[in-house]
Structures are given as structure tokens and as C-alpha cells.
């Protein structure tokens, strides 16, 4: 899938990596023979061994409205059971790190924000892997270490409650929300450092800092969780959200909720990604799942659910 030049895609670095203890006791080499195999019989061998393992464990921040249909499609195709645990992205990375430090090797696949997966890569909790479908992912979605690969993108847009705000009221740029009429009517997600970093990169430091100071003076309602923030907009508790995921708003629109969204310049995108645990107990099943998600079939599933797949195809 190709993105317009006006969209800023952040191959973001993990902001919280410095505040976690090292999980150096991990042995990333353990499953490398599986993860990096490129032989002509790869597909057949991988599927056979994954079926033999029979199951995999995935930690994800992808909403259950999408992660459950995705895993069910995989289970139906391959007969491999997926044990799914869904939470907020910081809790996903925290659980994976804590288990790694305790040498409790439970998780096989981590699917969450790129920055959080970068934290796991720095701690060697996830490992480098090969998939033939990586060739279809743009360079911004494949870091040089290849310990995670972007499978989808979340775009920050302005969401609004359609019974409380008219589309034509919304300004064309974020700075327009510094107008006093928006005071006390704005919502923000508490963990969206990449949105702030994207504005700074696009505008420059001084302009971005001036905007942030002005935004604080607008008394925004800061909440944790993008799904929660979307629900609050749909309920009218927060008339406008400046850091809403377009896909979350679209999901609620399909359920006839009074919510819509508008892209405001600059549009910031954050890569979501998939990574494989270095010490995964089911490495073949985990890799087969990564193949499935990155394949045209998996990417089309994302598209059909209102998500934005990373693949060029």
C-alpha cells in the first residue's frame, strides 16, 4: 500500500527503553535456525512443524474486534491454536520484559506499537527473523536489525462527536485548536509521544514547543487508551480528540456511533509491528503466524477490518 508524501511516518524509537532493566539473560540465538531459514522447502517445513507444535501465544494491543477475527482466520487455515492476550501497549511490553527477566518463556509473538517493539529489540527479547513477505514492506517498516516488521499503520486524526461538533467547525491545522472556543473541549491520549515528536519533526522545535504550551493552556482531557478515548468521543464526553486512531473511529462509525474524523495537517502515522520472542516455546508456529499476517491474505484482512496495512501490495 502506498502512502501520500504529505504523511509523516515515524519509525519511532522506544522512549521507555532506558527505564527497564536489561533482560540480557535471554538467548536470542535459541530459535535463529528456525527464524532465519530460507531453504526451498521453507514453507512446507514451517507449516508441518507449526502444526506439530499445535499452538502459539500472542500478546497484542490490537483491539479484540480485529485481533480475534485475525487469529481465527489463521487457526482455520492452519489448524494451529492461538492463545491471545490483549492489553494496552505499555502493558504488553511490560509483561514480555518481566517474563524475559524471570526466564519465563511463555510468549511467542508480540504485536503492538513499533516503539514498544523497539524497546523489546534493544533488550533482545525479540529476535531477527525472515519472511518472504518482508520484501513487500516499505523501508520505514523494516529496521536494519529486523527484530520487528511493521504489519499495519495507525494514523493520528482528529475525531469528533457529530452531535456536538460540525465538521466545518474543525480547523485545517492543529494550531487552530488553540482558539479559545476549544478550551475544555479537547481530548488527548496520554502515551502519544510519537505524535508530539512528529509535530516537532515537521514544524521544528520552536514552533512545536509553542504549540504544546498553548495546548496545555486549553485544559485538555488526557486519557490512557485509544479505544477508551474513541468511546468517550462517541459518547459525547469528549467533543474532540486530537490524537485519535482513524481505524478506531471507523470501527465505531460502522456501529452507527455518532463519531467521525478529519485529517488535520500534518498527518502523523505510527507503525504497528510484529515481533517473535527470542526464546519462544513455539517458534515455528510463531513464525508461521508472522508469515500469515505479513502475507497479502493477512494484509487484506487488516484492510477489510478498517485497518491500514503496511504492505505495498
C-alpha positions, 0 to 999 in steps of 0.5 A: 500500500502506498502512502501520500508524501504529505504523511509523516511516518515515524519509525519511532524509537522506544522512549521507555527503553532506558527505564527497564532493566536489561533482560540480557539473560535471554538467548536470542540465538535459541530459535535463529535456525528456525527464524532465519531459514530460507531453504526451498522447502521453507514453507512446507517445513514451517507449516508441518512443524507449526502444526506439530507444535499445535499452538502459539501465544500472542500478546497484542494491543490490537483491539479484540474486534480485529485481533480475534477475527485475525487469529481465527482466520489463521487457526482455520487455515492452519489448524494451529491454536492461538492463545491471545492476550490483549492489553494496552501497549505499555502493558504488553511490553511490560509483561514480555520484559518481566517474563524475559527477566524471570526466564519465563518463556511463555510468549511467542509473538508480540504485536503492538506499537513499533516503539514498544517493539523497539524497546523489546529489540534493544533488550533482545527479547525479540529476535531477527527473523525472515519472511518472504513477505518482508520484501513487500514492506516499505523501508520505514517498516523494516529496521536494519536489525529486523527484530520487528516488521511493521504489519499495519499503520495507525494514523493520528486524526482528529475525531469528533462527536457529530452531535456536538461538533460540525465538521466545518467547525474543525480547523485545517491545522492543529494550531487552530485548536488553540482558539479559545472556543476549544478550551475544555473541549479537547481530548488527548491520549496520554502515551502519544509521544510519537505524535508530539515528536512528529509535530516537532519533526515537521514544524521544528522545535520552536514552533512545536514547543509553542504549540504544546504550551498553548495546548496545555493552556486549553485544559485538555482531557488526557486519557490512557487508551485509544479505544477508551478515548474513541468511546468517550468521543462517541459518547459525547464526553469528549467533543474532540480528540486530537490524537485519535486512531482513524481505524478506531473511529471507523470501527465505531462509525460502522456501529452507527456511533455518532463519531467521525474524523478529519485529517488535520495537517500534518498527518502523523502515522505510527507503525504497528509491528510484529515481533517473535520472542527470542526464546519462544516455546513455539517458534515455528508456529510463531513464525508461521503466524508472522508469515500469515499476517505479513502475507497479502491474505493477512494484509487484506484482512487488516484492510477489510477490518478498517485497518491500514496495512503496511504492505505495498501490495 
